[in-house]
Amino acid sequence: MSKRIVIPEGVTEIADEKYKFSEVEELVLPSTLKKIGKGAFSYCYKLKSVTVPDSCTSIGSKAFSDCTGLERLDLGKGVKTIGNSAFYYCIKLKEVDIPDSVTKIGNWAFSTCGGLIRKDNVAGIVKLKIGGGVTSMGNGAFYHNGGLTHVAVSDGVTVIGDNAFWCCLNLKSINIPSSVTYIGKSAFCGCESLTDIVLPDRLTTISDDAFRGCVGIGRITIPDSVKYIGREAFAYCGSLTDVKLPEKIDFIGSGAFRDCGAKIERPVQTGSSGFEMNGATLKKYSGKDSDVVIPDGVEKIAGKAFAKNGKINSITIPASVTAIAAHAIEGCSKLERVNIDGANKRFRVVGNCVVDIKKKTVVLGFANSVIPDDGSVTCIGGCAFSGLKALTAIEIPSGVTSIGVGAFEKCINLKSVKLPRSLTAVGNSAFAYCKRLEDIEIPESVTSIGMRAFYKCAALEKACVPEKVAFIGEEAFAWCKALAEIYFDAAECADMSHCDTAFLGAGTAGGGITVHIGANVTQIPDYLFYPYYDDGESVPKITDVVFADGSVCKRIGESAFELCAELVNINIPDSVNVFDRECFGGCKKLEHINFPDGTRKLASFAFKDCAKLKTVAIPSSVTELCTGVFENCRGIERITVPESLSEACGKLGVERDKVKIIKA
């Protein structure tokens, strides 16, 4: 490729990774350019200068990542977004002037332009100016630039992201504009040379480790606007002897001023004792109140924020909350209700269910919850009812189309479930460990049954796989030890080599499983009842297979019943013409198999290790008789083979001196 690349006028976009690893030294971009794609010039080690035209509005992620020879960068006045890691590890880049047009600087956009982390290493960006249009400075945006000593940030930035200036060891000063309300985790952590810092009056959050190890700071005034100071926010600032705090504050994290010279008199914490925050996210509640009121201003409740708290009776959620993570409130054995401020636009409580209005999802329920049936709920969210020991029955109303991951997991006393005809998906582990669940009718509308959906439902006696089901996940019905009947009607289900443990260990505690194959099933999928492990306990205890009258099944799939050692009876319908590889391999108790007159193929090892087979009649319709069909079938006494296949008798896998082969 030429050392000089000239992109012609008229080109508006450079494709992702178009010139990645090229030997380009000189680059000319057209005045018509609007977008530079992801990784477009990444690893162009010899590229020394880039001038982005005013027409360009977007620089993609990693666009110039690892251009270790890049010394000069001129960003056009039309650039709006600089993508994640766009100029990552451009170790010779010295000056960056971000124009006012830029509104977003992506995560790690100019990070690690300083090479090794060492105070005597002054490599990386030396002069940095951030324009007034920037509102968000991404995580690690200028992470580790050893040469950076002064930063000018124009008014307009509201967020300084996590690790934004982490380990800029020679940074002495930065003007934090009045617009900034949030300083992220470790934003200035390890900036040892930083001596002068003025926090703006609009600032509300100083996150965990924000100024940790800034040994040069001698004094700091925390404005009254600050509501939250995170864990170890100013820890190990050994020179910090003068600290002015607000009279009142919502939260100060543990060790916020650890090993500092100043004597800190903690301000009064108002109404939020025991709340551990990360910015506007409630990470954990460790208070002792039984009726918990989450402070106004919290926007997100993180996973396990209220995990296994046995003292809480109620939780009140303010209007400011816009997100509740899965597992956010679980294992609270005494929790009876959740209240939500009426002004909250994202969540509401109805029927003692917490409902995400936008997603039409139940995010939290209780033993006495009644799921709304007015169309406002279409999904039971992940872990919504998980671990509720008091839940014994649940009716899911019409209109609900999906049950999320772990929605009813470990509801150990749940016995009765009514599912609606609108349901299409049962999620992973949806009813896992519901050990008292005896019966559940899966409606005909369901198209997928997730991984471990009914895992270890020890009392479940019947499993239904409806006609429209196209996917069954791994261990979907595994270790359902009481299982006695399986109704398999899935006409659209493909091979199951990806989930060959769907019925692992099923039926092992009872007298055996009868499998009913629906009339519209065209094939028994590969690996349908294959146990993967041949250790006795893992093998599903299938004893009988019954095909419905009028069956249209044409194929018994590869390893479909392999290792089903308890299988005794199966009525093969006349429609079947293919017995695929090892389809009945290891069925040690199978005494008889009827091959329909239209049988076309007997694949390799189809009946390997079927020790009790005694007589076999291969119909004249067979055109493919493969190697080892009856390998190690030591009980076979007589095989009838059509004259047309007489030459193939040697491939049957039997000891010819012990088996009578009759040519018909």
Residue pairs with C-beta under 8 A, 6 or more apart in sequence:
1 19
1 22
1 23
1 24
2 24
3 23
3 24
3 25
3 26
3 46
4 24
4 25
4 26
4 27
4 28
5 19
5 22
5 24
5 26
5 27
5 28
6 28
7 14
7 27
7 28
7 29
7 30
7 33
8 30
9 30
9 31
9 32
10 30
10 32
11 30
11 32
11 33
12 32
12 33
12 34
12 35
13 33
13 34
13 35
13 36
13 37
14 33
14 35
14 36
14 37
14 40
15 37
15 40
16 37
16 38
16 39
16 40
16 60
17 37
17 38
17 39
17 40
17 42
18 37
18 40
18 41
19 40
19 41
19 44
20 39
20 40
20 41
20 42
20 43
20 44
21 42
21 43
21 44
22 41
22 44
23 44
23 46
24 41
24 44
24 46
24 47
25 46
25 47
25 48
26 47
26 48
26 49
27 41
27 47
27 49
27 50
29 50
29 51
29 52
29 53
29 56
30 53
31 53
31 54
31 55
32 55
33 52
33 53
33 55
33 56
34 55
34 56
34 57
34 58
35 56
35 57
35 58
35 60
36 52
36 56
36 58
36 59
36 60
36 63
37 60
37 63
38 60
38 61
38 62
38 63
38 83
39 60
39 61
39 62
39 63
39 65
40 60
40 63
40 64
41 47
41 50
41 63
41 64
41 67
42 62
42 63
42 64
42 65
42 66
42 67
43 65
43 66
43 67
44 64
44 67
44 69
45 66
45 67
45 68
45 69
46 69
47 64
47 67
47 69
47 70
48 69
48 70
48 71
48 72
49 70
49 71
49 72
49 73
50 64
50 70
50 72
50 73
50 74
51 74
51 76
52 59
52 73
52 74
52 75
52 76
52 79
53 76
53 78
54 76
54 77
54 78
55 76
55 78
56 76
56 78
56 79
57 78
57 79
57 80
57 81
58 79
58 80
58 81
58 83
59 79
59 81
59 82
59 83
59 86
60 83
60 86
61 83
61 84
61 85
61 86
61 106
62 83
62 84
62 85
62 86
62 88
63 83
63 86
63 87
64 70
64 86
64 87
64 90
65 85
65 86
65 87
65 88
65 89
65 90
66 88
66 89
66 90
67 87
67 90
68 89
68 90
68 91
68 92
69 92
70 87
70 90
70 92
70 93
71 92
71 93
71 94
72 93
72 95
73 87
73 90
73 93
73 95
73 96
75 82
75 97
75 98
75 99
75 102
76 99
76 101
77 99
77 100
77 101
78 101
79 99
79 101
79 102
80 101
80 102
80 103
80 104
81 102
81 103
81 104
81 106
82 98
82 102
82 104
82 105
82 106
82 109
83 106
83 109
84 106
84 107
84 108
84 109
84 138
85 106
85 107
85 108
85 109
85 111
86 106
86 109
86 110
87 93
87 96
87 109
87 110
87 113
88 108
88 109
88 110
88 111
88 112
88 113
89 111
89 112
89 113
90 110
90 113
91 112
91 113
91 114
91 115
91 123
91 124
93 110
93 113
93 124
93 125
94 125
94 126
94 127
94 147
95 125
95 126
95 127
95 128
96 110
96 125
96 127
96 128
96 129
97 127
97 129
97 131
98 105
98 128
98 129
98 130
98 131
98 134
99 131
99 133
100 131
100 132
100 133
100 154
101 131
101 133
102 131
102 133
102 134
103 133
103 134
103 135
103 136
104 134
104 135
104 136
104 138
105 130
105 134
105 136
105 137
105 138
105 141
106 138
106 141
107 138
107 139
107 140
107 141
107 161
108 138
108 139
108 140
108 141
108 143
109 138
109 141
109 142
110 125
110 141
110 142
110 145
111 140
111 141
111 142
111 143
111 144
111 145
112 124
112 143
112 144
113 123
113 124
113 125
113 144
113 145
114 121
114 122
114 123
114 124
114 125
114 144
114 145
114 146
114 147
114 148
114 168
115 121
115 123
115 124
115 146
116 123
116 146
117 144
117 146
117 167
117 169
118 146
118 169
119 146
119 169
119 170
119 192
121 146
122 146
122 147
122 170
123 146
123 147
124 144
124 145
124 146
124 147
124 148
125 142
125 145
125 147
125 148
126 147
126 148
126 149
127 150
128 142
128 145
128 148
128 150
128 151
128 152
129 152
129 154
130 137
130 151
130 152
130 153
130 154
130 157
131 154
131 156
132 154
132 155
132 156
133 154
133 156
134 153
134 154
134 156
134 157
135 156
135 157
135 158
135 159
136 157
136 158
136 159
136 161
137 157
137 159
137 160
137 161
137 164
138 161
138 164
139 161
139 162
139 163
139 164
139 184
140 161
140 162
140 163
140 164
140 166
141 161
141 164
142 148
142 151
142 164
142 165
142 168
143 163
143 164
143 165
143 166
143 167
143 168
144 166
144 167
144 168
145 165
145 168
146 168
146 169
146 170
147 170
148 165
148 168
148 170
148 171
149 170
149 171
149 172
149 173
149 193
150 171
150 172
150 173
150 174
151 165
151 171
151 173
151 174
151 175
152 175
153 174
153 175
153 176
153 177
154 177
155 177
155 178
155 179
156 177
156 179
157 177
157 179
157 180
158 179
158 180
158 181
158 182
159 180
159 181
159 182
159 184
160 176
160 180
160 182
160 183
160 184
160 187
161 184
161 187
162 184
162 185
162 186
162 187
162 207
163 184
163 185
163 186
163 187
163 189
164 184
164 187
164 188
165 171
165 174
165 187
165 188
165 191
166 186
166 187
166 188
166 189
166 190
166 191
167 189
167 190
167 191
168 188
168 191
169 190
169 191
169 192
169 193
170 193
171 188
171 191
171 193
171 194
172 193
172 194
172 195
172 196
172 216
173 194
173 195
173 196
173 197
174 188
174 194
174 197
175 198
176 183
176 197
176 198
176 199
176 200
176 203
177 200
178 200
178 201
178 202
179 200
179 202
180 200
180 202
180 203
181 202
181 203
181 204
181 205
182 203
182 204
182 205
182 207
182 279
182 280
183 203
183 205
183 206
183 207
183 210
184 207
184 210
184 279
185 207
185 208
185 209
185 210
185 230
185 278
186 207
186 208
186 209
186 210
186 212
187 207
187 210
187 211
188 194
188 197
188 210
188 211
188 214
189 209
189 210
189 211
189 212
189 213
189 214
190 212
190 213
190 214
191 211
191 213
191 214
191 216
192 213
192 214
192 215
192 216
193 216
194 211
194 214
194 216
194 217
195 216
195 217
195 218
196 217
197 211
197 214
197 217
197 220
198 221
199 206
199 220
199 221
199 222
199 223
199 226
200 223
201 223
201 224
201 225
202 225
203 223
203 225
203 226
204 225
204 226
204 227
204 228
204 297
205 226
205 227
205 228
205 230
205 277
205 279
205 280
206 222
206 226
206 228
206 229
206 230
206 233
207 228
207 230
207 233
207 278
207 279
208 230
208 231
208 232
208 233
208 253
208 278
209 230
209 231
209 232
209 233
209 235
210 230
210 233
210 234
211 217
211 220
211 233
211 234
211 237
212 232
212 233
212 234
212 235
212 236
212 237
213 235
213 236
213 237
214 234
214 237
215 236
215 237
215 238
215 239
216 239
217 234
217 237
217 239
217 240
218 239
218 240
218 241
218 242
219 240
219 241
219 242
219 243
220 234
220 240
220 242
220 243
220 244
221 244
222 229
222 243
222 244
222 245
222 246
223 246
224 246
224 247
226 246
226 249
227 249
227 250
227 251
227 297
228 249
228 250
228 251
228 277
228 279
229 249
229 251
229 252
229 253
229 256
230 253
230 256
230 277
230 278
231 253
231 254
231 255
231 256
231 276
232 253
232 254
232 255
232 256
232 258
233 253
233 256
233 257
234 240
234 243
234 256
234 257
234 260
235 255
235 256
235 257
235 258
235 259
235 260
236 258
236 259
236 260
237 257
237 259
237 260
238 259
238 260
238 261
239 261
240 257
240 260
240 261
240 262
241 260
241 261
241 262
242 262
243 257
243 260
243 262
243 264
245 264
245 265
245 266
245 267
246 267
247 267
247 268
248 267
248 268
248 269
248 270
249 267
249 268
249 269
249 270
250 269
250 270
250 271
250 272
250 275
250 277
250 295
250 297
251 269
251 272
251 275
251 276
251 277
252 266
252 267
252 269
253 276
253 277
256 264
257 264
271 293
271 295
272 295
273 287
274 285
274 286
274 287
274 288
274 289
275 282
275 284
275 285
275 287
275 294
275 295
275 298
276 282
276 283
276 284
276 285
276 286
277 283
277 298
278 302
280 297
280 298
280 299
280 300
280 320
281 298
281 299
281 300
281 301
281 302
282 294
282 298
282 300
282 301
282 302
282 305
283 302
283 305
284 302
284 304
284 305
285 292
285 305
285 306
285 309
288 311
289 311
289 312
290 311
290 312
290 313
290 314
290 334
291 312
291 313
291 314
291 316
292 306
292 312
292 314
292 315
292 316
293 316
294 301
294 315
294 316
294 317
294 318
294 321
295 318
296 318
296 319
296 320
297 318
297 320
298 318
298 320
298 321
299 320
299 321
299 322
299 323
300 321
300 322
300 323
300 324
300 325
301 317
301 321
301 323
301 324
301 325
301 328
301 329
302 325
302 328
303 325
303 326
303 327
303 328
304 327
304 328
304 330
305 325
305 328
305 329
306 312
306 315
306 328
306 329
306 330
306 332
306 335
307 327
307 330
307 331
307 332
308 330
308 331
308 332
309 331
309 332
309 335
310 332
310 333
310 334
311 334
312 332
312 334
312 335
313 334
313 335
313 336
313 337
314 335
314 336
314 337
314 338
314 339
315 329
315 335
315 338
315 339
316 338
316 339
316 340
316 341
317 324
317 338
317 339
317 340
317 341
317 344
317 347
317 354
318 341
318 344
319 341
319 342
319 343
319 344
319 345
320 344
321 340
321 344
321 346
321 347
322 346
323 346
324 347
324 354
324 356
324 363
324 364
326 381
326 382
326 383
326 404
326 405
326 406
327 382
327 383
327 386
328 364
329 335
329 338
329 364
330 383
330 386
330 387
331 387
333 389
335 366
336 366
337 349
337 352
337 366
338 349
338 354
338 364
339 349
340 347
340 348
340 349
340 354
345 357
346 356
346 357
346 358
347 354
347 355
347 356
347 357
347 363
348 354
348 355
348 357
349 355
350 372
350 376
351 369
351 370
351 371
351 372
352 365
352 366
352 368
352 369
352 370
353 362
353 364
353 365
353 366
353 369
353 370
353 371
353 372
353 377
354 362
354 363
354 364
354 365
355 361
355 362
355 363
355 372
355 376
355 377
356 362
356 363
356 381
357 376
359 379
359 381
360 376
360 377
360 378
360 379
361 377
361 378
361 379
361 380
361 381
361 384
361 404
362 369
362 371
362 377
362 379
362 380
362 381
362 384
363 381
363 384
364 381
364 384
365 371
365 380
365 384
365 385
365 388
366 385
366 388
367 388
367 390
367 391
367 392
369 385
371 377
371 380
371 394
371 395
371 396
371 397
371 400
372 397
373 397
373 398
373 399
375 399
377 397
377 399
377 400
378 399
378 400
378 401
378 402
379 400
379 401
379 402
379 403
379 404
380 396
380 400
380 402
380 403
380 404
380 407
380 408
381 404
381 407
382 404
382 405
382 406
382 407
382 427
383 404
383 405
383 406
383 407
383 409
384 404
384 407
385 391
385 394
385 407
385 408
385 411
386 406
386 407
386 408
386 409
386 410
386 411
387 409
387 410
387 411
388 411
388 414
389 411
389 412
389 413
390 413
391 408
391 411
391 413
391 414
392 413
392 414
392 415
392 416
393 414
393 415
393 416
393 417
394 408
394 414
394 416
394 417
394 418
395 417
395 418
396 403
396 417
396 418
396 419
396 420
396 423
397 420
398 420
398 421
398 422
399 420
399 422
400 420
400 422
400 423
401 422
401 423
401 424
401 425
402 423
402 424
402 425
402 426
402 427
403 423
403 425
403 426
403 427
403 430
404 427
404 430
405 427
405 428
405 429
405 430
405 450
406 427
406 428
406 429
406 430
406 432
407 427
407 430
407 431
408 414
408 417
408 430
408 431
408 434
409 429
409 430
409 431
409 432
409 433
409 434
410 432
410 433
410 434
411 431
411 434
412 433
412 434
412 435
412 436
413 436
414 431
414 434
414 436
414 437
415 436
415 437
415 438
416 439
417 431
417 437
417 440
418 441
419 440
419 441
419 442
419 443
420 443
421 443
421 444
421 445
422 443
422 445
423 442
423 443
423 445
423 446
424 445
424 446
424 447
424 448
425 446
425 447
425 448
425 450
426 442
426 446
426 448
426 449
426 450
426 453
427 450
427 453
428 450
428 451
428 452
428 453
428 473
429 450
429 451
429 452
429 453
429 455
430 450
430 453
430 454
431 437
431 440
431 453
431 454
431 457
432 452
432 453
432 454
432 455
432 456
432 457
433 455
433 456
433 457
434 454
434 457
435 456
435 457
435 458
435 459
436 459
437 454
437 457
437 459
437 460
438 459
438 460
438 461
439 460
439 461
439 462
440 454
440 460
440 464
441 464
442 449
442 464
442 465
442 466
443 466
444 466
444 467
444 468
445 466
445 468
446 466
446 468
446 469
447 468
447 469
447 470
447 471
448 469
448 470
448 471
448 472
448 473
449 465
449 469
449 471
449 472
449 473
449 476
450 473
450 476
451 473
451 474
451 475
451 476
451 499
452 473
452 474
452 475
452 476
452 478
453 473
453 476
453 477
454 460
454 463
454 476
454 477
454 480
455 475
455 476
455 477
455 478
455 479
456 478
456 479
456 480
457 477
457 480
458 479
458 480
458 481
458 482
458 509
459 482
460 477
460 480
460 482
460 483
461 482
461 483
461 484
461 485
462 483
462 484
462 485
462 486
462 487
463 477
463 480
463 483
463 485
463 486
463 487
463 503
463 506
464 486
464 487
464 489
465 472
465 486
465 487
465 488
465 489
465 490
465 493
466 489
466 490
467 489
467 490
467 491
467 492
467 518
467 520
468 490
468 491
468 492
469 490
469 492
469 493
470 490
470 492
470 493
470 494
471 493
472 490
472 493
472 496
472 499
472 502
473 499
473 502
474 498
474 499
474 500
474 501
474 502
475 499
475 501
475 502
475 504
476 499
476 502
476 503
477 483
477 486
477 502
477 503
477 506
478 501
478 502
478 503
478 504
478 505
478 506
479 504
479 505
479 506
480 503
480 505
480 506
480 507
481 505
481 506
481 507
481 508
481 509
481 510
482 507
482 509
482 510
483 503
483 506
483 507
483 510
483 513
483 540
484 507
484 510
484 511
484 512
484 513
484 514
485 513
485 514
485 515
485 516
486 503
486 506
486 513
486 514
486 515
486 516
486 542
487 516
487 518
488 515
488 516
488 517
488 518
488 521
488 528
489 518
489 520
489 521
490 518
490 521
490 525
491 518
491 520
491 521
491 522
493 525
494 525
495 525
495 526
495 527
495 557
495 558
496 502
496 525
496 526
496 527
496 528
496 530
497 526
497 527
497 558
499 527
500 527
500 530
500 531
500 532
500 559
501 530
501 531
501 532
502 528
502 529
503 528
503 529
503 531
503 540
504 531
504 532
504 533
504 538
504 540
505 531
505 537
505 538
505 539
505 540
506 513
506 540
506 541
507 513
507 540
507 541
507 542
508 537
508 539
508 540
508 541
510 541
511 543
512 541
512 542
512 543
512 544
512 566
513 540
513 541
513 542
513 543
513 544
514 543
514 544
514 545
514 546
515 529
515 542
515 544
515 545
515 546
516 546
516 548
517 524
517 545
517 546
517 547
517 548
517 551
517 553
518 548
519 548
519 549
519 550
519 551
519 552
520 552
521 551
521 552
521 553
522 552
522 553
522 554
522 555
523 553
523 554
523 555
523 556
523 557
524 553
524 555
524 556
524 557
524 560
524 561
524 583
525 557
525 560
526 557
526 558
526 559
526 560
526 580
527 557
527 558
527 559
527 560
527 562
528 557
528 560
528 561
529 540
529 542
529 560
529 561
529 564
530 559
530 560
530 561
530 562
530 563
531 538
531 539
531 540
531 563
531 564
532 538
533 539
534 563
534 586
539 563
539 564
539 565
539 566
540 564
541 566
542 561
542 564
542 566
542 567
543 566
543 567
543 568
543 569
544 567
544 568
544 569
544 570
545 561
545 567
545 569
545 570
545 571
546 570
546 571
547 553
547 571
547 572
547 573
551 573
551 575
552 575
553 573
553 575
553 576
554 575
554 576
554 577
554 578
555 576
555 577
555 578
555 579
555 580
556 572
556 576
556 578
556 579
556 580
556 583
556 584
557 580
557 583
558 580
558 581
558 582
558 583
558 603
559 581
559 582
559 583
559 585
560 580
560 583
560 584
561 567
561 583
561 584
561 587
562 582
562 583
562 584
562 585
562 586
562 587
563 585
563 586
563 587
564 584
564 586
564 587
565 586
565 587
565 588
565 589
566 589
567 584
567 587
567 589
567 590
568 589
568 590
568 591
570 590
570 593
571 594
572 593
572 594
572 595
572 596
573 596
574 596
574 597
574 598
575 596
575 598
576 596
576 598
576 599
577 596
577 598
577 599
577 600
577 601
577 621
578 599
578 600
578 601
578 603
579 595
579 599
579 601
579 602
579 603
579 606
579 607
580 601
580 603
580 606
581 603
581 604
581 605
581 606
581 626
582 603
582 604
582 605
582 606
582 608
583 603
583 606
584 590
584 593
584 606
584 607
584 610
585 605
585 606
585 607
585 608
585 609
585 610
586 608
586 609
586 610
587 607
587 609
587 610
588 609
588 610
588 611
588 612
589 612
590 607
590 610
590 612
590 613
591 612
591 613
591 614
592 613
592 614
592 615
593 607
593 610
593 613
593 616
595 602
595 616
595 617
595 618
595 619
595 622
596 619
597 619
597 621
598 619
598 621
599 618
599 619
599 621
599 622
600 621
600 622
600 623
600 624
601 622
601 623
601 624
601 626
602 618
602 622
602 624
602 625
602 626
602 629
603 624
603 626
603 629
604 626
604 627
604 628
604 629
605 627
605 628
605 629
605 631
605 653
606 626
606 629
607 613
607 629
607 630
607 631
607 633
608 628
608 630
608 631
608 632
608 633
608 653
609 631
609 632
609 633
610 630
610 633
611 632
611 633
611 634
611 635
612 635
613 630
613 633
613 635
613 636
614 635
614 636
614 637
614 638
615 636
615 637
615 638
615 639
615 640
616 630
616 636
616 638
616 639
616 640
617 639
617 640
617 664
618 625
618 639
618 640
618 641
618 642
618 645
619 642
620 642
620 644
620 664
622 642
622 645
625 645
625 648
625 651
625 652
626 651
627 651
627 653
628 651
628 652
628 653
629 651
629 652
629 653
630 636
630 639
630 652
630 653
630 654
631 653
632 653
633 653
633 654
636 654
636 659
637 659
637 660
638 659
638 660
638 661
638 662
639 649
639 652
639 654
639 659
639 660
639 661
639 662
640 661
640 662
640 663
640 664
641 648
641 649
641 661
641 662
641 663
641 664
642 663
642 664
643 663
643 664
646 663
649 656
649 661
650 656
652 661
